[in-house]
Amino acid sequence: MSARPMSLLVFGIAVALSAGMAGCSKDKTGTGAGGVPLVKEGTLVTCTHIPYPPFQVEKDGKYVGFDVDIIELVAKKLGVKQEFVDTPFENFKTGAFLNSGRCDLVAAGMTITEPRRKNIDFSEPYFDAKQALLIKKGIAVTDLATLKSSGKKVGTQSQTTGEDFTKSKGFDPVSFESSDALLNGLRSGQVETVIEDHPVVQAWMKDPSNSAFEIAAYLDTGEQLGIAVKKGNSKLLAAVNEVLAQAKSDGTYQRLYEQWFGPMPTAKKP
């Protein structure tokens, strides 16, 4: 046998193997009930940012929290299991992880904003959020005006609407990568006040080790949180919205809300 026919044979085998591998790669994607496209067979993959209690946090090797429970309802509707991918919050706003097929949706206590809508599609709002001004006990700060006149350093979580809001009020906040880092900055004295989503601050205040701090004020910013999907993924978006509507109508939403946050503020705005 000459060398040329052998080369062709090897080339042919390589092409066949390559095609087979490509086919296997495609088979890794899948669909849920109702033909909802998913990036991984039998799995609803959710990008999030850990920790962000009580929305999502790792406990005993598992992710738990309000968002985790809400997404579990979506996974059950689609007849699949859920899987979470922990990634920095700034990756969500551009839609990069959704567009690249890294995840199906984003659930990370994320505020719905018009700039973000340009890159991702949001579900119907599932949570009304305020910001909370948390201070070290004993300092004379009761609102933004007294915070500004006090000259105290204020901390915020980077790339969040809370940080944007703080800057819009004329502050130059110290930026922390995560909510845990923000709390540690307050504990260590890097800052004496922080502005953060009120459910997160309320969760902190349940911990006796944070008794040196108190909530000085709630800041109504009109924020609403949404679950994000890849732009144009109408089937998954519809499934998420159906789950949210059903959970609110059958009492599941209220049960989960009260489990993670305490009594609901009103019946009209869950």
ZILINPE-V520475 format. One record per residue. OMEGA is omega in degrees with one decimal (999 if undefined). BURIAL is # if it has 16 or more other ideal C-beta (glycine too) atoms within 10 Angstrom, else .. D_LAST is the distance of its C-alpha to the last C-alpha in Angstrom with 2 decimals. Layout:
BEGIN
OMEGA;BURIAL;D_LAST + OMEGA;BURIAL;D_LAST
END
This chain:
BEGIN
-178.9;.;76.98 + -179.4;.;76.67 + -175.7;.;73.98 + 177.5;.;72.59 + 179.5;.;71.63 + 179.0;.;70.05 + 179.8;.;67.91 + 179.8;.;66.75 + 179.5;.;65.92 + 179.2;.;63.87 + -179.4;.;62.11 + 178.7;.;61.32 + -179.5;.;59.88 + 178.6;.;57.73 + -179.3;.;56.37 + 178.6;.;55.62 + 179.0;.;53.83 + 179.4;.;51.84 + 179.4;.;50.79 + 178.6;.;49.85 + 178.1;.;47.73 + 179.3;.;45.98 + 178.4;.;45.31 + 179.7;.;43.85 + -179.9;.;41.59 + -177.3;.;40.21 + -179.4;.;39.72 + 175.4;.;37.23 + -178.4;.;34.60 + 177.8;#;33.09 + 173.9;.;30.73 + 178.4;#;28.01 + -179.7;.;27.62 + 178.3;.;27.92 + 178.9;.;29.96 + -179.0;#;27.19 + 179.7;.;29.21 + -177.8;#;28.80 + -178.0;#;30.73 + -176.9;#;31.87 + 175.4;.;33.06 + -173.2;.;30.90 + 170.3;#;28.29 + -175.1;#;24.99 + -176.6;#;25.61 + 172.4;#;22.75 + 179.9;#;23.59 + 178.2;#;21.77 + -176.9;#;22.85 + -1.8;#;23.57 + 173.3;#;22.86 + -176.5;#;19.43 + 0.7;#;18.02 + 179.2;#;15.66 + 176.0;#;14.75 + -178.7;#;18.33 + 177.1;#;21.47 + -179.7;.;24.79 + -179.6;.;25.73 + 176.4;.;29.01 + -179.9;.;29.60 + 174.2;.;26.32 + 179.3;#;23.10 + 176.9;.;20.08 + -177.6;#;16.51 + 178.8;#;12.90 + -179.8;#;14.09 + -179.6;#;17.16 + 177.9;#;15.52 + -179.6;#;13.47 + 176.3;#;16.83 + 176.6;#;18.67 + 178.3;#;17.00 + -179.9;#;18.28 + 179.2;#;21.62 + 178.5;.;22.03 + -178.5;#;21.51 + 179.7;#;24.20 + -178.7;.;26.42 + 174.6;#;26.85 + 177.3;.;26.27 + 177.7;#;24.20 + -177.7;#;25.91 + 175.4;#;24.75 + -179.3;.;26.84 + -177.3;.;26.56 + 179.8;#;27.52 + -174.0;.;27.38 + -175.9;#;24.37 + 178.8;.;26.72 + -173.4;#;27.54 + -170.5;#;24.19 + -178.3;#;24.40 + -176.6;.;27.64 + -174.4;#;26.71 + -177.4;.;29.94 + 175.5;#;28.89 + -177.4;#;27.34 + -178.1;.;30.45 + -179.6;.;32.84 + 178.1;.;31.45 + 179.8;.;30.47 + -178.9;#;27.00 + -178.1;#;24.99 + 178.0;#;21.67 + 174.1;#;20.14 + -173.0;#;17.12 + -177.3;#;17.43 + -171.7;#;14.42 + 179.9;#;15.96 + 176.2;#;15.11 + 176.3;#;15.82 + -179.8;.;19.04 + 176.6;.;21.87 + 179.2;.;24.51 + 178.7;#;22.69 + 179.8;.;22.28 + -175.5;.;26.08 + -176.1;#;26.36 + 175.1;#;23.44 + -179.7;#;21.12 + 170.2;#;17.33 + 168.2;#;14.87 + 179.9;.;12.20 + 179.0;#;9.55 + 179.4;#;7.38 + 174.0;#;6.26 + -173.4;#;6.92 + 170.0;#;10.06 + 170.4;#;12.88 + 177.1;#;16.34 + 175.6;#;18.06 + -179.0;#;21.80 + -175.5;#;23.36 + 170.8;#;27.01 + -178.6;#;29.98 + 176.0;.;30.67 + 177.2;.;33.55 + -173.1;.;33.23 + 177.4;.;32.94 + -179.9;#;29.74 + -179.6;.;27.01 + -177.8;.;25.62 + -179.0;#;26.55 + 179.6;.;29.72 + 175.2;#;31.11 + -178.7;#;30.15 + -178.4;.;32.23 + -178.6;.;35.12 + -178.1;#;35.20 + -179.8;.;35.98 + 176.5;#;33.98 + 178.2;#;33.00 + 179.2;#;29.32 + 177.1;#;28.00 + 173.8;#;25.33 + -173.9;#;24.47 + 173.9;#;26.48 + -178.9;#;25.34 + 176.6;#;21.79 + 175.4;#;20.13 + 177.0;#;20.32 + 177.9;#;24.04 + 179.2;.;24.29 + -179.1;#;22.65 + 178.4;#;25.06 + -178.9;.;28.00 + 178.9;.;27.13 + 174.8;.;27.56 + 179.7;.;31.06 + 174.0;#;30.74 + -171.0;.;32.45 + 170.1;#;30.26 + -172.7;.;31.57 + 178.8;#;29.83 + -171.4;#;29.00 + -176.7;.;28.49 + 178.2;#;25.65 + 176.3;#;23.27 + 179.0;#;25.84 + 178.1;.;28.61 + 178.5;#;26.81 + 178.9;#;26.49 + 176.6;.;30.10 + 177.0;#;31.17 + -179.1;#;29.89 + -175.5;.;31.54 + 178.3;.;34.79 + 174.9;.;35.06 + 174.1;.;34.89 + 178.7;#;32.33 + 177.1;#;31.52 + 174.0;#;28.03 + 172.5;#;25.21 + -173.7;#;22.22 + 177.7;#;19.47 + -172.9;#;15.71 + 178.2;#;14.40 + 178.6;#;12.94 + 179.4;#;16.42 + 178.1;#;18.22 + 177.7;#;16.52 + 177.0;#;17.67 + -173.6;#;21.06 + 175.9;.;21.37 + -179.2;.;21.23 + -179.0;.;24.50 + -179.1;.;27.50 + 178.4;.;29.37 + -176.5;#;27.21 + 178.6;.;28.20 + -177.3;.;30.27 + 178.1;#;27.26 + 177.4;.;24.75 + -178.5;.;21.82 + -177.2;#;23.55 + 169.1;#;20.78 + -175.0;.;17.28 + -176.6;#;17.73 + -177.9;.;15.33 + 179.8;#;16.14 + -177.2;.;13.61 + 172.3;#;12.90 + -178.3;#;10.54 + 178.8;#;11.22 + 173.7;#;12.83 + -173.6;#;15.18 + 173.8;#;18.72 + 177.6;#;21.69 + -178.2;#;25.27 + 179.8;.;25.88 + 178.7;.;26.97 + -171.8;#;25.71 + -178.3;.;24.32 + 178.6;#;24.56 + 179.1;#;22.42 + 178.8;#;19.83 + 179.6;.;19.80 + 178.7;#;19.50 + -179.0;#;16.46 + 177.6;#;14.70 + 179.5;.;15.94 + 179.6;#;14.62 + -179.9;#;11.00 + -179.2;.;11.41 + -178.9;.;13.24 + 178.9;#;10.99 + -177.5;.;8.13 + -176.1;.;11.12 + 176.3;.;13.08 + -179.5;.;10.90 + -179.4;#;11.46 + -178.9;#;8.02 + 179.2;.;7.36 + -179.6;.;10.93 + 178.6;#;10.78 + -176.4;#;8.01 + 176.3;.;10.24 + -173.1;.;13.25 + -174.6;#;12.85 + -172.6;#;11.14 + -176.3;.;11.70 + 177.8;.;10.08 + -177.3;.;6.45 + 176.9;.;7.35 + 176.0;.;6.55 + -175.9;.;6.23 + -176.7;.;6.26 + -177.7;.;3.80 + 999;#;0.00
END
